Amino acid sequence: MAIKHITKQNFKEEVLEKEGTVLVDFWATWCGPCRMLSPIVDQVAQEVEDKATVAKVNIDEQPELAEALGIMSIPTLMVFKNGKNVDKSVGVRSKKAILNMIG
């Protein structure tokens, strides 16, 4: 399953109106910890493709979206279930920790 690239234009449809679970990774190209986390998020996307959607937001390209969601540090992972934010973590996490967030 491909990772969805989220913009302020498709955030409502792809995250807030999406049934089920969506993991959103907020990142930037210049962020070292984001580059460490990215392959882990890619692995998670493959493992959960039948039960969750995995998406990424480049905060340099989508600063309004990051600001609206209160993203202060990256990488930040947010889990949405049926459009509601149910979990959030800042910093690099293990694959197991991310899978636990998704549930």
Backbone as CSV, one residue per row, in Angstrom:
resi,resn,N_x,N_y,N_z,CA_x,CA_y,CA_z,C_x,C_y,C_z
1,MET,0.843,-1.183,0.000,0.000,0.000,0.000,0.886,1.244,0.000
2,ALA,0.537,2.175,-0.827,1.314,3.411,-0.898,0.980,4.310,0.288
3,ILE,1.982,5.030,0.719,1.771,6.010,1.780,1.129,7.238,1.152
4,LYS,0.087,7.730,1.789,-0.614,8.911,1.274,0.163,10.169,1.628
5,HIS,0.218,11.078,0.681,0.838,12.374,0.951,-0.284,13.364,1.204
6,ILE,-0.290,13.907,2.403,-1.396,14.746,2.855,-1.048,16.224,2.679
7,THR,-2.031,16.947,2.187,-1.929,18.403,2.047,-3.115,19.030,2.754
8,LYS,-3.094,20.349,2.885,-4.251,20.988,3.514,-5.501,20.789,2.653
9,GLN,-5.309,20.549,1.357,-6.452,20.333,0.471,-7.108,18.966,0.684
10,ASN,-6.321,17.922,1.001,-6.920,16.591,1.122,-6.971,16.071,2.570
11,PHE,-6.519,16.870,3.534,-6.489,16.419,4.927,-7.877,16.024,5.429
12,LYS,-8.861,16.857,5.153,-10.216,16.571,5.638,-10.713,15.232,5.088
13,GLU,-10.562,15.035,3.783,-11.050,13.810,3.145,-10.239,12.580,3.561
14,GLU,-8.906,12.695,3.579,-8.045,11.535,3.806,-7.837,11.184,5.283
15,VAL,-8.092,12.146,6.190,-7.851,11.891,7.617,-9.127,12.084,8.434
16,LEU,-9.708,13.269,8.378,-10.845,13.573,9.254,-12.118,12.833,8.868
17,GLU,-12.316,12.578,7.569,-13.533,11.902,7.125,-13.297,10.422,6.836
18,LYS,-12.101,9.933,7.084,-11.732,8.547,6.783,-12.221,7.632,7.909
19,GLU,-12.903,6.569,7.532,-13.291,5.576,8.531,-12.079,4.729,8.866
20,GLY,-11.970,4.359,10.132,-10.860,3.527,10.553,-9.696,4.352,11.072
21,THR,-8.509,3.760,11.025,-7.320,4.340,11.641,-6.391,4.931,10.593
22,VAL,-5.896,6.141,10.897,-4.917,6.803,10.038,-3.749,7.251,10.912
23,LEU,-2.537,6.817,10.549,-1.315,7.276,11.197,-0.719,8.356,10.311
24,VAL,-0.489,9.548,10.888,0.072,10.658,10.118,1.441,11.006,10.682
25,ASP,2.445,11.017,9.799,3.825,11.342,10.133,4.109,12.759,9.642
26,PHE,4.393,13.667,10.571,4.756,15.047,10.219,6.278,15.123,10.202
27,TRP,6.861,15.555,9.090,8.295,15.489,8.885,8.773,16.644,8.005
28,ALA,10.099,16.728,7.824,10.714,17.674,6.888,12.023,17.067,6.391
29,THR,12.448,17.461,5.200,13.644,16.878,4.591,14.908,17.192,5.390
30,TRP,14.974,18.329,6.057,16.170,18.751,6.790,16.267,18.134,8.186
31,CYS,15.274,17.383,8.586,15.178,16.858,9.957,15.835,15.480,10.050
32,GLY,16.968,15.408,10.755,17.678,14.139,10.915,16.850,13.042,11.559
33,PRO,16.217,13.312,12.708,15.369,12.275,13.316,14.231,11.821,12.400
34,CYS,13.723,12.741,11.563,12.666,12.365,10.613,13.193,11.336,9.619
35,ARG,14.437,11.538,9.174,15.047,10.591,8.226,15.285,9.236,8.892
36,MET,15.534,9.239,10.205,15.683,7.974,10.938,14.336,7.262,11.066
37,LEU,13.284,8.032,11.269,11.957,7.463,11.493,11.296,6.990,10.202
38,SER,11.607,7.631,9.097,10.917,7.363,7.832,10.909,5.888,7.416
39,PRO,12.059,5.177,7.447,11.996,3.759,7.059,11.163,2.908,8.020
40,ILE,11.108,3.311,9.285,10.285,2.594,10.264,8.809,2.784,9.912
41,VAL,8.430,4.018,9.586,7.046,4.302,9.188,6.697,3.525,7.921
42,ASP,7.656,3.433,6.987,7.420,2.657,5.762,7.152,1.189,6.082
43,GLN,7.922,0.622,7.033,7.702,-0.776,7.440,6.332,-0.936,8.093
44,VAL,5.973,0.002,8.948,4.665,-0.043,9.603,3.561,-0.011,8.550
45,ALA,3.720,0.839,7.538,2.703,0.953,6.478,2.473,-0.399,5.804
46,GLN,3.551,-1.141,5.559,3.408,-2.467,4.936,2.711,-3.441,5.877
47,GLU,3.038,-3.372,7.162,2.470,-4.335,8.119,1.002,-4.084,8.431
48,VAL,0.552,-2.834,8.360,-0.822,-2.514,8.777,-1.736,-2.177,7.603
49,GLU,-1.277,-2.451,6.373,-2.028,-1.987,5.215,-3.475,-2.466,5.180
50,ASP,-3.767,-3.595,5.832,-5.136,-4.096,5.827,-5.989,-3.506,6.941
51,LYS,-5.371,-2.799,7.919,-6.178,-2.286,9.026,-5.980,-0.802,9.315
52,ALA,-5.053,-0.138,8.616,-4.834,1.287,8.856,-4.234,1.936,7.622
53,THR,-4.427,3.236,7.529,-3.826,4.040,6.474,-2.638,4.776,7.078
54,VAL,-1.548,4.856,6.334,-0.375,5.605,6.787,-0.178,6.778,5.839
55,ALA,0.027,7.953,6.426,0.143,9.174,5.640,1.303,10.018,6.152
56,LYS,1.810,10.897,5.284,2.902,11.789,5.669,2.548,13.215,5.282
57,VAL,2.992,14.145,6.141,2.828,15.568,5.875,4.207,16.218,5.956
58,ASN,4.653,16.792,4.852,5.899,17.563,4.843,5.549,18.953,5.372
59,ILE,6.037,19.280,6.566,5.618,20.542,7.196,6.162,21.768,6.469
60,ASP,7.233,21.616,5.701,7.733,22.752,4.917,6.784,23.084,3.778
61,GLU,6.137,22.058,3.235,5.180,22.258,2.143,3.787,22.572,2.664
62,GLN,3.494,22.194,3.915,2.154,22.368,4.497,2.224,23.055,5.860
63,PRO,2.823,24.253,5.936,2.981,24.886,7.252,1.657,25.229,7.929
64,GLU,0.634,25.564,7.143,-0.659,25.915,7.741,-1.279,24.710,8.429
65,LEU,-1.140,23.539,7.816,-1.700,22.316,8.384,-0.978,21.964,9.681
66,ALA,0.353,22.046,9.666,1.129,21.756,10.876,0.746,22.720,11.993
67,GLU,0.601,23.993,11.654,0.233,24.987,12.667,-1.168,24.726,13.215
68,ALA,-2.101,24.394,12.336,-3.484,24.145,12.765,-3.571,22.965,13.721
69,LEU,-2.665,21.997,13.569,-2.686,20.804,14.416,-1.747,20.923,15.610
70,GLY,-1.110,22.076,15.760,-0.249,22.302,16.920,1.056,21.535,16.881
71,ILE,1.572,21.275,15.698,2.849,20.562,15.572,3.981,21.536,15.892
72,MET,4.681,21.307,16.996,5.766,22.191,17.438,7.135,21.598,17.162
73,SER,7.243,20.280,17.189,8.506,19.588,16.967,8.255,18.431,16.012
74,ILE,9.295,18.075,15.267,9.172,16.926,14.376,10.344,15.990,14.628
75,PRO,10.191,14.712,14.347,8.981,14.095,13.809,7.876,13.973,14.861
76,THR,6.660,14.193,14.409,5.484,13.962,15.242,4.601,12.951,14.531
77,LEU,4.153,11.958,15.272,3.190,10.984,14.763,1.855,11.234,15.445
78,MET,0.786,11.262,14.650,-0.567,11.387,15.205,-1.404,10.236,14.672
79,VAL,-2.206,9.659,15.563,-3.120,8.590,15.167,-4.539,9.144,15.253
80,PHE,-5.257,8.978,14.148,-6.663,9.382,14.089,-7.495,8.130,13.914
81,LYS,-8.585,8.033,14.688,-9.536,6.932,14.520,-10.891,7.545,14.229
82,ASN,-11.406,7.209,13.054,-12.682,7.760,12.589,-12.693,9.290,12.707
83,GLY,-11.573,9.899,12.318,-11.486,11.353,12.265,-11.086,12.039,13.551
84,LYS,-10.953,11.294,14.638,-10.603,11.901,15.925,-9.165,11.560,16.298
85,ASN,-8.408,12.575,16.741,-7.033,12.348,17.170,-7.055,11.602,18.496
86,VAL,-6.482,10.392,18.503,-6.506,9.562,19.714,-5.125,9.354,20.324
87,ASP,-4.058,9.668,19.584,-2.719,9.484,20.131,-1.744,10.376,19.374
88,LYS,-0.654,10.738,20.070,0.350,11.610,19.469,1.681,11.317,20.133
89,SER,2.756,11.283,19.354,4.085,11.139,19.932,5.057,12.021,19.162
90,VAL,6.059,12.510,19.872,7.074,13.367,19.274,8.409,12.661,19.406
91,GLY,9.169,12.630,18.319,10.479,11.997,18.341,10.454,10.627,17.691
92,VAL,11.634,10.035,17.590,11.766,8.722,16.967,11.202,7.659,17.905
93,ARG,10.439,6.755,17.337,9.837,5.658,18.093,10.195,4.340,17.405
94,SER,10.185,3.274,18.173,10.428,1.945,17.595,9.199,1.514,16.798
95,LYS,9.427,0.548,15.925,8.308,0.013,15.149,7.246,-0.542,16.086
96,LYS,7.679,-1.252,17.133,6.711,-1.827,18.081,5.882,-0.732,18.748
97,ALA,6.519,0.369,19.146,5.783,1.466,19.785,4.767,2.074,18.832
98,ILE,5.148,2.205,17.568,4.217,2.783,16.580,3.060,1.820,16.332
99,LEU,3.348,0.535,16.230,2.277,-0.455,16.053,1.337,-0.441,17.254
100,ASN,1.867,-0.262,18.454,1.029,-0.169,19.654,0.143,1.061,19.606
101,MET,0.659,2.173,19.070,-0.155,3.388,18.940,-1.358,3.126,18.035
102,ILE,-1.107,2.402,16.961,-2.177,2.121,15.983,-3.209,1.185,16.584
103,GLY,-2.738,0.243,17.410,-3.663,-0.661,18.098,-3.954,-1.923,17.347
